[in-house]
Amino acid sequence: MANVASSAGDCFSRIARIQGFFNYLSVYNHADNATTFPNPNQIEEGSTVKVPDKQMKAFNLPLDAEKKFKIIRQKTKLRIKICMADAAQTPGIAKARLTIGAKKAAETTGTLEIDDIDPMLTNASLTVVLTNPPAYVAPPPTTAGVANQYPPPIVAPDFDDPKTVWPKEGETIVWNLQVGSLEPHTVIRGVLQRLENLGFACPVQKVEDAPTRRAVRTYRRFVESKVAPNDTDAVADIQANIRARHDD
């Protein structure tokens, strides 16, 4: 039995490959591993993984005869879902392409999947081509003759930021993905990684500070629709909610 310290980008498929196993379950099924890591794809960097000793197997091989052996290999899959942060809207994407190594997923606008990737690869790319955003619909005009109407009518130019350059139809955006780097939602950095993936600007680190509390407060206000005066704005406050929204 050996103890292995996990590195950034590690999952059990990658650790098993490095240790010379064809099937990640040969490592993950160790009682200590299954208890410590409920999800074999999410490992906190620096965690200790138990690697069992390899067992020799003996077979009787008949002379002048054929003997077939079957190696059970567990494939490593990569799946990406494209959606808005609230998971309820369809983003303005014409098509998307997922690439890792020499493999590409079929172009689509929803879920992209490559069902057999090299677990040693820790970088992928996601390319999306944008569609034209929906046109602005002006609110009903102010009733004639009514002074100080409340609420005041919303006029698009009042909220226009001339410094903002909005994406246009047909433009392409490319994201570089760190495959295997997502840590469990039960640790601080795992929650902050999910916040960043959902579009909430925050530092991805192992400690909480003022910027992380602002990100948590923003998430609670705009996603959970609740902020109480006695909230701590700690990552523990959103662990369960963000796991369900991000991972599921």
C-alpha positions, 0 to 999 in steps of 0.5 A: 500500500502506498500513499500518494499526494494529489496534484492539481488536475488529478482525478482517480483516472489520472492517478490510476494511470500514473500508478499503472492501473487500467481501471480507476476503480482498482484504486478508488474502491479502497475503503479509505478512498471511497469514504474520503472522496465521494466523487472520484472526479473531484480531489482537493489538491494535496489530499492523500490517496491510497494506492493498493499494491499490485497483485500477481495472478497465475494462469494455467496455459495449455500447451499448443492452445489459445488463451484469451485474456480480457483487460477491463479498462474504465473509460474517462469521459469529458462532458460540458453543459452550456447554460446560463448561470440560473440553468433556466435560459438558453444562451445566445450561442449558434454552435459550440465545439469541445476539444481535448488533445486530438479529439473533438465533440460533435458541435452542438449548443447544449451538452458536449461530450467526448466519451473516451479521453486520455486521463493524462490530459489536463487542458481542453478548449471550448469554442463558441460562436455567438448568435445575435442577442435578443432585441431590446423591448421598450416598456410602455410609454409614460401616460401623457399628462401624468407628472412624476410617474412611479415607477419611472419608465425604463429608457434604454439609453439611460442605462447604456455604457458607452465603454462596454463593447458587446459581443456581436453575432458571429463572434467567436469566444474560446475558453481554456478549460482546466480538466480535473481541477474542480475540487469538492464543494465541501472545501473553500476553493471548491466553492470559489471555483464554482462561483467563478465558473458561474460568472461571479468574479472572485479569487480562487484560493484556500482562504476566505477574505473580503473579496470572497465574501462579496462574491458569496453575497452577490450569489445569494442576492441574485441566485438564491434571492435572499440576504439576511442581516445576520448572514456571514457571507461565508462559503459554507452558506452556499455549499449545498445550493451551489453544488446542486446548481453547478454540478447537477 
